[in-house]
């Protein structure tokens, strides 16, 4: 014989659902399930999907007034995302959680930690005598008038366990039927949530490792070797001066930190001005400023954007250098080279190992100019083609023989590196 179900569950006991209650819950949840099926192909954000799901549950009579999702993330900057929904607020908001959050009291003292570690559903019937107020979140909920709280596992197919929480102020709390209704709808909701989360993760990883423009093209289907296009762009390359000597003199961990700091100040300036980093090569960066796509075909505007990026990068680097000197650390310098020209942009490589990059004489030229700049007394050098489109004043650095080019190439730098940059020309619109 099976033990009879308790007629009055204790303050921490979760609902024990009979087969008849589960069947009733599935029947009651059907409109929410139908809604989930109707939106399965819509490109909704996670917060939109969550908001819609909670509204469906409310419409069925489930008295959820506050709910959260806790999703682990594969992201270079985030460890997790929390999505908070409150009926009174009229929607859901995402709260990013940086790496390291798993070591904070916020997480360690949260029911979410238990659920993600594999614990069963947790229940706190906050209005019942003797209910332990054993988490900071339950303390907060009691102060806000909530009487029932539950945290429930939401597993993904990858094996990870995420968490869904629900809280209500309704005097009787959540009924057995309410929980059965939620659990009947959760598998489909979790599947759609996983699909959206997986797409966002793929998009993030593509943009992180390939760049925003290249990542979008790969996700859109440009994945076959030989899928390339001719584009006109400003090309940027830079590297750190005497990196070989620094590598020999500093511990490896310090070198990694120096590279990260250096790449950060360069990348921030490039991306803020419409450029896209294609790759990091040792201590060097190769980036492009597409002319047709970003600057309406106007090479002059692209040169202005890239020059603004170069100036900001050098200013950022000066602040980094000052901080390193103040801390007694080894100094660092860099050189930046710019050129404008046509390149082939797309998939190049082996059949099963491709690189999304640019190739062509223009890439070779900017690389040679950057190498040449190591022997010149200025940190910024650009080609004659760039100087022809640059609306500001330039100073010639003379003609130089460059490997791979039959004729000597004239190089330039700014006539006055401290002068205000020219204004972008009007588009006429």
C-alpha positions, 0 to 999 in steps of 0.5 A: 500500500502507498502512504496517503498524501498529506492533506496539509503539507509542511512549509517546505514540502513540495506538491505531491501530484497525483496522476489525476491532478497531473492529467488535469494540469495537462488539460488546463495547460493546453492553451499555454502549450498551444501558444508556445507552439504558435510562437516556436518559429518567431524570432523572439528574444528570451525576455519576450518569450518568458514574458509571454509564457508568464502571461499565458500562465496568469490567464489560466489562473496560475497566480504567479506575480514574480518569476525568474529564469536563471540561465548559464551562458557560454559567453566570454564576459558572462557566466549567466543571465537572470531574467526577472518578470514581475506582473506589476512591472509589465514585462521581463528584463534581463540581468547579466551576471559576469564571470565570478558571480558563482563565487559571490554570496548572491549565488552561494546563498541562493536556492538557484545554486542548489537547483543547478547542482541537481537538487529537486524542486524547492518550496517555501510556503512563507505564510505558514508557521515555522517556515524557514526564511533561510535564503536572502531571497526569501527574506526579501519576498516576505518583506514584499508580502509574498506567501509562497515561493518555489524554485524548479529545475529546468534542464537542457538537452546538453545536461545543464540545469537551469532554474525557474522560480515562481512567487505569489501573494495569493493567500492560499499560495500555489495549489497542486493544480497550479504546479501541475499546470506549470510543470505540464507547460515547462518541457515545451517552454524549456525546449523553445528557451534552449533553442533561442539560447543556443542561437544567441550563444552561436551568434555570440561566439561567431561575433567573438571569434570572427567579428560582427560582420563576418559572424553574421555572414557565416550564420547566414550561410557563407560557409563554403570554401571559396565563398569570397567577395571583392570589397573596398575597405580601409585596412588597419594593422598594428603591433606592439613594439619589441614584443619578442624582447618583452616575451623573453623578459617577462613571466608568461602570465604578465605577457598574457595580461599585457596583451589583453590590456593592449588588445583591449585599448586598440579594439575599443577604438576600432569598434567604436568607429565602425571597424571590424577586427578580423584577427589577432596575429601574435601581438598584431591586429588586422582590421577593416573599415568597409567602405560600401557597407559602413560609409555609403561608398565614400572612401573619405568618410572611411578614412576619417573613421579609421583616423579617429580610431587610430587617434583614440587607440593611441590616446588609450595606449598612452593612458595604459602606458602611464598606468604601467609606469606608475605601477613600476611595470615594463612600458609598451609601444605600438605602431599603426599602419593604414591603407585603402584598397580592394581586397577579397573577403571571405572563406579561405583555407582547407576543406574542413578548416577555414578562415574568414579573412581578407587577402590581396595586394592591399593586405600585403601593402599595409602589412609591409608599411606596418613593418617599415614603421618600426624604423620610423619615428612616428607611431602612425603611418599610412599609404599614398592611396590613403593620403589621397582620400584623407581630407586632412594634412599629411607629411611625407615620410619618403619613398621606401623599398618594400618586399614584394613591390617592384616600385618604392612606396611613399608613406605618410603621417599626419602633418600635425598629430595634435590638430583637430580632425576634419569634419566628415563631408555631408552626404547631401541627404 
